[in-house]
Amino acid sequence: MRDQYNNRIGFPASFSLQSAQKKNEMAHIIFYDLELEGIPGQAWSPNTCKTRFALNYKGIPYETVWLKFPQVREEVPKITGNSKAVTVPVIVDKLHGNKAVHESWEIAKYLDEAYPDTPSLFNGNIGAHLFFHDFVSRRVLAKIFKLSVFSILEKAQQHGPWFRATREASFKMPLEKFVGDQDKNAKAITENIDGIGRVLKQYPYVTGQQPGWADVSLASYFIMLKVHRPEIFQAIVLNDPKAGKEFTAWWSRMDKYIQLAPPPADARI
């Protein structure tokens, strides 16, 4: 009877409350991610993806709590105790006194400190990773967002009007004006990833011989483009005229870290 009921509400026949509880008990981290109404259960936000992919790379088990735009405003202040910075990602570390940490860069630093036996995100070069993170945020992510914003608006569905109103208030202009020339945005991305392509011609990862925060950041930004403008991602990243082969190989190597859960232990590095 229980299996029949579980099937009716969409769970597999093997699902049980006991197994779900055991899974949650195994999770060290509660991770709050942003979900769009039109693509439920799809990781797409570059800021939250940075935290998800960092957890995957480090192999730290976690439980995802999906929040939609209005839920972020309602729930995040309760978790963090901060009503000013009401954004995700947020994690709650159950192994360390239910400590709440907010914002992807702060979470990355915290994870390296709190879980020293896992692969490092910074490998002793935190300043270099911060520089790369800031560079791609300003030069690449900003253009990706402009290419993606109307897809986000559409997929937000009933929360679309709120998304438009808050972004236009922040940008002080209509979204149609904010996005600018889409061809110029795509060209700017191509120009700004040129140096990254040269690195990937010599090393398997942006960080060098193994992944790090630079790889996590770049993959997170590309995810937004892949989810919202897959044709542009294919054209200007995987088919980049100078380093498309290298970007494709790097993306394939990063694939195991850009899933919804960590890879098996023997497949992480």
N, C-alpha and C positions, 0 to 999 in steps of 0.2 A: 504494500500500500504506500509506504514512504517513497519507494522508487518511482511509482506511478505518479505521485504528487510532484516529486522533483522534476520529472520529465515534463509535466504540464507547465511548470513555471520556468522551464528553459535550462535546468541543470541536467548534466549527464546522469544516467542511471546509477553510476558508481558513486555519485555525490552523497555525502552524509554530513550531518552537523558536526559529528565527531572529527571527520577528516578536515573540514573547514577550520574548526577550532585548532586542530593540531598544526595546520599550515600557518595560521596567524601567530601561534605560540612560537614557531620557528623563526618568524621574521624579527630581525633585530631593530629594524627601522620602520616607522610609519611615514610614508612619503605622499605628500599632497600635490597632485598634478592637476592641470587645467584641461577640461574636456569641452569640446564643441558639440552642440546638440546634433549637428548633421553628421559627425563622424565619431560616435561613441566608442570609448576605449582605444582611441587612436592618439599616440604621442605625436605632438606637432609643435608645441610651444618651445622655442629654442632655449628659453631660460630654464624651464622645468626639465627639458631633455638633458641639459648639462648635468643636472643632479642625477637623473635616471641612469645616464651612461656612465657617470662616475661610479655609482653604486654597482653597476654591472661589471665594470672593469675591475673593481676591487673585490668583487664576489661577495658582497654583503647582502644577505637575504633581506628583502623588504616587502611590505604590503602597500599597494597603491590605494589611495583614497582619491577618487575622481571628484573634482569640484567644477561646477559651471560658474560663469561669471558672477551671478548674484550670490552663489554660495561662498565664493572667495571673500566677498565683502562681509558676509555673515560669520563665517567660521574662522578665518585667519586671526582676527583679533582675540578670539577666545583661546587660541592655541599659543600665540606668541605673547599676548599681553600688550601688544603694540597696535594701537588704532590708527597710526599714521602711515606705516609701511604695510599696506594691505595688498600684498601680492603673493604669488607662489613662484618658486618652490618653497616649501617648508618641510622640514623633517622633524620627527620626534624619535629620539634614540631611547628605545626601551631598555637597552643594556646599560645605559649610563644615566639612570635616574629620571627617565622620561624628559631628557633635555630637549628643548625646542630650539632649532637653528633655522634662520631665515636668510634667503638670498643665496644664489648659486655659488658665488665666489666664497662667501663665508662658510657655506656648507662644505665646499671642497677642502678648505683649510682645516675645518673641524674633522672631517673624515680621515685625513692624513694623520692628525694628532690622536684621535680617539681609537683608530684602528691601525696601529703601526705595523702589524704583522701582515697587512694586505699590500698589494702593489702600490707604490707611491704615485700620486698624480703629478708631483712636481720634481721628483728625483734630485732634490737639492738645488734646483734652479727656479725658485718661485718667482723671482723678479722677471726672468725671461718669459715665463708663462703669463705673467700679468701683462707684460708688454704686448705679447701676441694676442691675448684675450681682448685687450682694449683696441688694438689695431683692427682686428677683424670685426669687432662689434661696431666700430664707427665706419669702416670702409666697406664692409661686406654685408653685415646683418642689416644695416640701415637701408641698403638698396634692396635686399631680399624682402624686407618688410613692405617696401613700397610696391614690389611686384606681387605680393601675396595679400595685401590688405582687403581687396574686394572679395577674394575667395574666403577669407576669414569672416568677413561680414555676412556672406551668403550662408556659410556653414554654422554661424552662430544662431541662425534661424530666429526664434522668438526674442533672443537677446541682441539681435542685430541693431535695432534702434538705439539701445543703450551703448553698444560698442561704438557706433557712429558718433553719437552725441558726445561721449567722453573723449574720444580721440580728436574730434574736431575742436573741442574746447581746449585740449592740450596743445594742438598744433596751430590753433588760432586761424584755421582756414578749412574749407570743405575738403573732404577726402579726395575729390576729383582733382583739386588743385595740388594737394599734398603729394600725390603719387608722381606727378610730373610726367616726363617723357619716358615711357617704358623701355624703349630701345636704348636710351642713354643709361638707364638703370642697369640693364643687362650688360652693356658695354663696360660700365664702371666695375661690375663684379669681375668680369673677365680680366680687366687690367689689374685689379687688386689681388687676384689669386695667382698672378703670373709668377711671383717670387715663390709662392708655396709650391707651385708645380716644379720649379727648379730644385727645390729641396727634395721633393718626392722622386726625382730622377736619380738621387744619390742615396736616399735612405727609405726604408719601408714605411716610416711614420714621420709626421711633422716633427715630433720630438726626437727622432733618431732611430735607434734600433728597436725601441719598444714604445707603445703608446704612452701618452701623458695628457695633461690638461689641455694643451694646445690642440691635440687630436679630438678630444672630447668636445671642445668648444666649436671647432670647425664642423664636425659632424652634426652637432646640434643645430647649427645655422643652416646647413645644407638640408636637414630634415624638413625645415619649414618650407624651403623651396620645392623639395621633392613631393611633399604632401599637397601643397597648394598650387604649384606650377610645374608639374612633372615634365612637361615638354621643354621648359626652359632649363630645368636641372639637367636633362639629358643633353640639350644642345650646348650649354656653356660650361658644364663641368665634365661630364663623362665624355663628351665629344669636343672638349677644348682642343683647338688646333695645335697648341704647343705641347700640352701635357695630358691630353685626354686618357691616354693609355695608363699613365701613372696615377691619375685621379681614380680611374676605374679600379685599378689594382688595390689602391689604398682603401677605397670604399668597400671592396670585397673583404679586405683584412679587418676592417672595422665592423663588418656586418654583425658579428657575434656580440658586440657590445651595444648595438643600437636596437636591441629587442626590448620586449616588455619585462624581461627577467634576466638575471645573470646567466651566463653560459655555464656548463658543467666545469668543475674545477680543473680537469685536465685539458680544457680547451681555452682557458682564459688568456694565456700568453704563449 
